[in-house]
Amino acid sequence: MTTQLSIFWFRQDLRISDNPGLLAAVQRGAVLPVYILNESTPQVFQLGGASRWWLHHSLTQLNQDLEGKLNFYVGDPQCLILDLIKTHDISAVFWNRCYEPWQIKQDEELKKQLKKSNIECNSFNGSLLREPWETLKPDGSPYKVFTPFYRKGFLTGLAPRKPCVMPKKINLMTDEKNKMTLSGFNLLSTKKWQHKFAQYWVVGEGEAQKKLTEFLKGGLQDYKEGRDYPSKKHTSRLSPYLHFGEISPHQIWHAVHENTYRSIHEKDREHFLSEIGWREFSYYLLYHFPTLPTDNFQPKFGRFPWTDHSEFLEAWQRGQTGYPIVDAGMRELWQTGYMHNRVRMIVASFLVKNLLQHWHKGRDWFWDCLLDADLANNSASWQWVAGSGADAAPYFRMFNPVTQGEKFDGDGDYTRRFVPELSQLPDEYLFRPWEAPPMLLMAAGIVLGETYPMPIVSLGESRRIALEAYEGIKHKE
Ligand SMILES: Cc1cc2nc3c(=O)[nH]c(=O)nc-3n(C[C@H](O)[C@H](O)[C@H](O)COP(=O)(O)OP(=O)(O)OC[C@H]3O[C@@H](n4cnc5c(N)ncnc54)[C@H](O)[C@@H]3O)c2cc1C
């Protein structure tokens, strides 16, 4: 008896559990699992350095889980898949959908070609709780504000599907003619920077599940308040796993609803789920407004007088702005490939409002350095902080890095960890070292301007300039 052979095309769903596309392919017969590295994505959105590191390790893990039978290719997915169909006796192709505008375009084209060639083609939803086109306002238009999207649109719809079962056995095939290997992708660089991530992260589906369980047991209680404090363990750190699809939002959603966690306060469970809701909203915005990663959602920001100041940008990137909480965040990012959400908001506000640098510059730096760099979340979040986004923070809301530090890192644990040259400074002056008495600075071994920078801008003056700039664009649309 001949068995039907299908391609399963792995993309941002690098897992075996709750993988609807893979399961459907397995149920049909033998599977040729493929991963295609496509380097022709738009220039600014080519994989960043941190993402390349994660992808390498994620594929290593997935390949192990697939008994070393994952087939690696580099090039244009459409040409490669059509070629594989010609050379192997393949009668169907399966994948889970992606939502980057260029992926949507590519998938549509591929579907057309497969139909023409009479090849069965099936795509599934593996990475969003709800398809973006399923939630619309009563008048049929998309929501632009999170709360009505989530409360009226999302939560009132059908409950997200349960995670699907793990295939018991996969009849895996390999492409013997293919000589490409994972190391041929050259995802790892020789730079020391990339290699230190291994101290902080274990990549892969198994670890994602472990992290989720640990978080549900130890971090979810008090999430609502605790999530704002960067030194506390009240955030899940699941973002890179979610981005690469080593865990699905369905697995997270349903785990939170399990009986085991019923004793955790509802406010904490609901707040955590609403953050997963923010992820859905970012993808929703990207789907309905595909220029979100590049164009100001509010066109008036096209007239905003951003400045081009490479020294400011470099000081920000290197964590040398003279504002300790900003510098701690930027150094956390550089060292670990991650930054706590509260601190992301502080550093982003500082770049676009106090330093008046275009949000594209922050977007690009995060894109290169974040292990969870994600087109939807990064674009929506930068526009949110810049004030140019769909449901943006009002422009006049500027995060004051001194008061934010004092409020959310009051005991200084986080800041002292990443800015060790200030570690001897008492809490009172930790977030404003320039106000510390000279004797105290001396006793703490700090020479401002030498061992730690003086602030690169004045908060009051830069705030005044930013608000004036905003006044200039506010009324004309
Ligand atoms: C300027 C800026 C840039 C950002 N860039 C990214 C990015 O490239 N990739 C990314 O995944 N997140 C981004 N975020 C959102 C957020 O900071 C991270 O998702 C979060 O810090 C990840 O940590 P966690 O997994 O511990 O979050 P948790 O608090 O445990 O939340 C669970 C999950 O919910 C989602 N989530 C949480 N907060 C948000 C949010 N504000 N917006 C969208 N989804 C959210 C994430 O998938 C996260 O893993 C950005 C935020 C800002 C302010």
The ligand as a Gaussian input file, in Angstrom:
#p B3LYP/6-31G(d) Opt

LIG

0 1
 C        8.918000      49.679000      23.165000
 C        8.417000      48.257000      23.368000
 C        8.800000      47.265000      22.466000
 C        8.323000      45.948000      22.635000
 N        8.724000      44.988000      21.737000
 C        8.252000      43.718000      21.880000
 C        8.664000      42.695000      20.979000
 O        9.409000      42.915000      20.013000
 N        8.202000      41.425000      21.209000
 C        7.338000      41.138000      22.234000
 O        6.958000      39.972000      22.388000
 N        6.925000      42.093000      23.065000
 C        7.350000      43.371000      22.934000
 N        6.931000      44.331000      23.827000
 C        5.847000      44.012000      24.796000
 C        6.286000      43.509000      26.173000
 O        7.260000      44.348000      26.715000
 C        6.814000      42.073000      26.152000
 O        5.920000      41.226000      25.474000
 C        6.981000      41.543000      27.576000
 O        7.868000      42.370000      28.295000
 C        7.522000      40.126000      27.534000
 O        7.816000      39.664000      28.815000
 P        6.994000      38.476000      29.471000
 O        6.884000      37.352000      28.510000
 O        7.595000      38.215000      30.795000
 O        5.560000      39.148000      29.646000
 P        4.318000      38.720000      30.546000
 O        3.949000      39.883000      31.380000
 O        4.539000      37.444000      31.221000
 O        3.162000      38.576000      29.453000
 C        2.858000      37.348000      28.795000
 C        2.863000      37.551000      27.303000
 O        1.905000      38.519000      26.901000
 C        2.388000      39.263000      25.791000
 N        2.521000      40.667000      26.173000
 C        2.799000      41.163000      27.388000
 N        2.815000      42.512000      27.357000
 C        2.546000      42.863000      26.086000
 C        2.431000      44.107000      25.408000
 N        2.547000      45.284000      26.046000
 N        2.162000      44.097000      24.089000
 C        2.001000      42.935000      23.421000
 N        2.111000      41.724000      24.007000
 C        2.373000      41.687000      25.317000
 C        3.749000      38.703000      25.447000
 O        3.607000      37.752000      24.409000
 C        4.180000      38.060000      26.748000
 O        5.109000      37.022000      26.583000
 C        7.425000      45.654000      23.694000
 C        7.060000      46.667000      24.595000
 C        7.556000      47.951000      24.439000
 C        7.134000      49.014000      25.418000

